[in-house]
């Protein structure tokens, strides 16, 4: 008797034999043609702020607080925003700190395209927090987008004042 693999739930043919590892996968060529490639919202290594980038952001003294989070900004001269997270042990245990960081990364991933861009490039963003009760993703999204927008307006105002006082 020959075993019929198609009757096994969740079984997909081996990719080496020409099958797909997932029944609903879309190949890269089709995704590029349909515009799905540009619409993907991902958090890649280039979106992370390196360890040496934190001090310049804090030294820029451009920060806004909304709810329990504080957002520090500094223009980076690049095409893309970069995110850094600074969450101290006073926030809570490792599980709570990890959950907060995952939530903020998710907000950054989803909202990165809507963040304002300075005339001298995108922003390096560092998020710090105070201890607080768990909040929803929507609450973090509101706080973070509002704080970034407010800090951007301050940066634009400072840039125009510095440029106007030279003459």
C-alpha positions as CSV (number, residue, x, y, z in Angstrom):
1,X,0.0,0.0,0.0
2,X,1.3,3.5,-0.9
3,X,0.9,6.1,1.7
4,X,-1.2,9.1,0.6
5,X,0.6,12.1,2.2
6,X,-2.1,14.6,1.0
7,X,-4.4,13.3,3.7
8,X,-2.1,14.4,6.5
9,X,-3.3,17.7,7.8
10,X,-0.5,20.4,7.6
11,X,1.7,18.2,5.3
12,X,3.3,20.1,2.5
13,X,5.7,18.6,-0.1
14,X,9.4,19.0,0.3
15,X,10.7,22.2,-1.4
16,X,13.6,20.3,-2.9
17,X,11.1,18.3,-4.9
18,X,9.5,21.5,-6.3
19,X,6.7,21.9,-3.8
20,X,6.0,24.8,-1.6
21,X,6.6,24.8,2.1
22,X,3.5,26.8,2.7
23,X,0.3,26.5,0.6
24,X,-0.4,30.2,0.4
25,X,3.1,31.4,-0.3
26,X,3.6,34.0,-3.1
27,X,6.8,33.9,-5.0
28,X,9.0,37.0,-5.0
29,X,8.4,37.9,-8.6
30,X,4.6,38.0,-8.2
31,X,5.0,40.0,-4.9
32,X,7.2,42.5,-6.7
33,X,4.7,42.9,-9.6
34,X,1.8,43.5,-7.3
35,X,3.6,46.0,-5.2
36,X,3.5,43.8,-2.1
37,X,7.2,44.1,-1.6
38,X,7.1,47.8,-1.0
39,X,4.1,47.6,1.3
40,X,5.8,45.1,3.7
41,X,6.3,46.5,7.2
42,X,9.4,45.0,8.7
43,X,11.9,45.7,11.4
44,X,15.4,45.1,10.1
45,X,18.9,45.5,11.4
46,X,19.2,48.9,9.6
47,X,16.3,50.1,11.7
48,X,18.1,49.5,15.0
49,X,20.2,52.2,16.6
50,X,23.7,51.0,17.3
51,X,25.0,51.2,20.8
52,X,27.3,54.1,19.9
53,X,24.2,56.1,18.7
54,X,22.5,56.5,22.1
55,X,24.7,59.2,23.6
56,X,24.4,61.6,20.7
57,X,20.6,61.3,20.8
58,X,20.5,62.0,24.5
59,X,22.9,64.9,24.0
60,X,20.7,66.5,21.4
61,X,18.2,67.4,24.2
62,X,15.2,67.0,22.0
63,X,12.7,65.0,24.0
64,X,8.9,64.8,24.5
65,X,6.9,62.7,27.0
66,X,3.5,61.3,26.5
67,X,1.9,59.0,29.1
68,X,4.7,56.9,30.6
69,X,7.1,57.0,27.7
70,X,9.7,59.6,26.7
71,X,10.9,59.9,23.2
72,X,14.3,61.4,22.4
73,X,15.0,62.4,18.8
74,X,18.0,63.5,16.7
75,X,18.2,63.8,12.9
76,X,20.5,61.2,11.5
77,X,21.1,62.3,7.9
78,X,19.9,58.9,6.7
79,X,16.8,57.8,4.6
80,X,15.3,55.7,7.4
81,X,14.4,56.2,11.0
82,X,16.3,54.1,13.6
83,X,15.0,52.9,17.0
84,X,16.7,52.5,20.3
85,X,15.2,51.3,23.5
86,X,16.4,52.1,27.0
87,X,14.4,50.3,29.7
88,X,15.8,50.2,33.2
89,X,15.4,47.5,35.8
90,X,13.1,49.7,37.8
91,X,10.5,49.3,35.1
92,X,9.9,45.7,36.1
93,X,11.1,42.2,35.7
94,X,12.6,40.8,32.5
95,X,9.2,39.6,31.3
96,X,7.7,43.1,31.7
97,X,10.7,44.8,30.1
98,X,10.7,42.4,27.1
99,X,6.9,42.9,26.6
100,X,7.3,46.7,26.6
101,X,10.2,46.5,24.1
102,X,8.2,44.2,21.8
103,X,5.2,46.6,21.9
104,X,7.4,49.6,21.1
105,X,9.2,47.8,18.2
106,X,5.8,46.8,16.8
107,X,4.5,50.4,17.0
108,X,7.7,51.5,15.2
109,X,7.3,48.8,12.6
110,X,3.7,49.7,11.9
111,X,4.0,53.5,12.0
112,X,7.6,54.1,10.7
113,X,6.3,55.3,7.3
114,X,4.0,57.9,8.9
115,X,6.7,59.4,11.2
116,X,7.8,62.9,10.1
117,X,11.2,63.4,8.4
118,X,13.4,66.4,9.1
119,X,15.0,68.5,6.4
120,X,18.4,66.9,7.3
121,X,17.2,63.3,7.2
122,X,15.2,60.9,9.2
123,X,15.5,60.6,13.0
124,X,17.3,58.4,15.5
125,X,14.6,57.7,18.1
126,X,15.3,56.5,21.6
127,X,12.3,55.5,23.8
128,X,12.6,55.4,27.6
129,X,9.8,54.7,30.0
130,X,8.7,54.9,33.6
131,X,7.1,52.1,35.5
132,X,3.4,51.8,34.6
133,X,0.6,49.3,34.2
134,X,0.4,47.3,31.0
135,X,-1.1,49.3,28.1
136,X,-2.5,48.3,24.8
137,X,-0.7,48.5,21.5
138,X,-3.1,51.4,20.5
139,X,-2.2,53.3,23.6
140,X,1.5,53.0,22.9
141,X,0.9,53.9,19.3
142,X,-1.0,57.1,20.3
143,X,1.7,58.1,22.9
144,X,4.6,57.4,20.6
145,X,3.3,59.1,17.4
146,X,2.1,62.1,19.4
147,X,5.5,62.5,21.1
148,X,7.4,62.1,17.9
149,X,5.2,64.6,16.1
150,X,5.6,67.1,18.9
151,X,9.4,66.7,19.1
152,X,9.6,67.1,15.3
153,X,7.7,70.4,15.5
154,X,10.2,71.6,18.2
155,X,13.1,70.5,15.9
156,X,11.7,72.4,12.9
157,X,11.2,75.5,15.1
158,X,14.7,75.3,16.5
159,X,16.2,74.8,13.0
160,X,14.3,77.8,11.6
161,X,15.4,80.0,14.5
162,X,19.0,79.0,14.1
163,X,18.9,79.5,10.4
164,X,17.2,82.9,10.7
165,X,19.6,84.4,13.3
166,X,22.7,83.9,11.1
167,X,22.0,87.0,8.9
